[in-house]
Amino acid sequence: MTAAHNIAAGERVRWLPRHKASGLLVPQADFWVFDGQVVLWNHFAGDGSWVGEERADDPALARLCASSFEAAWDRAMRHSEYHPA
């Protein structure tokens, strides 16, 4: 599982099953928010390979993304509790 690298680096990882995501509005792409001002979008191909990034310097967008992340994080389960079927 690729999350092992993230966990080894100290990142907290959670999983959100699709059936628990109903009603959430989440961005289509993986992203990072920096200093509440900048969003860095990560774009991936269908096979999971990284194809590039896109930077948005927009504090309103950064707040929206951070809020979306917090809502999803609250519903997600810890990595240690996740057991894919």
N, C-alpha and C positions, 0 to 999 in steps of 0.2 A: 504494500500500500504506500503510495507516495507521501502520505501524511507523516510517515515516520521521520522524514528529513525535517519537516517543519517542527514536529514535537521535540526532536533532538536539539533543535536550535532554540527551544524555549517558547515556541508559539503555542498558545492554547487553541485547540482545534475542536470544533463542534460540527455535528451533522444535522441537517434539517430534511427529514423525509418529506416528499412532495405533499402527502396528505395533511401535513401540519402547516403547510405554507399557504393554504387557502386564505384569501383576504389580504395577503401581504402584497405590497407593491415593491418589487425589487428590481434593480437594474439588470439588464440582460447580460452584462459582461462583468468579469471579475474586476475589482478595483481596490485602490488604496487611497485613503484621504490623508493629506499632509497638512498639519498646522491649521486645520479647519478652513483652508483656503483653496487647496489644489486637489484635484482628483486625477489619479493616474489610472487609466483604463488598460487592462491587459486583454489582448485578443488572442483567441486560440482557434485552431482548425478543428474540424470534426473528429480528427484522430487524437486530439488533446495536445498537439504540438503548438508551441507558442509562435505566433506570427507577427507580433508587434505590440506597441503601446501607443497610447494617445493621451496627451496631457490637456486638462481643462483648468484654467485659472479662473474659477468662478466660485466665490464664497457661498452663494445661495445653493448652487449645485452640490458643493461639498457638504453643506448642512443637510440637504435632502438625502444624500448618499449615506451619511453617518446615521441619520434617523432610521433609514431603511435597514441598515446593518444591525442597529440595536434591536429593532423589532424582530428581525429574523433570529438574532443571537438568543433572545429571550425564549424563543420557542424551540431552539435546537437542543440536541442532547450532547453530552460530553463524548469525546472520542472513546473513552473507556466503556461507555454504555452502548456504543453503536455496534451492531452485529448484522451485517448485510445478509439478506436472504439468499 
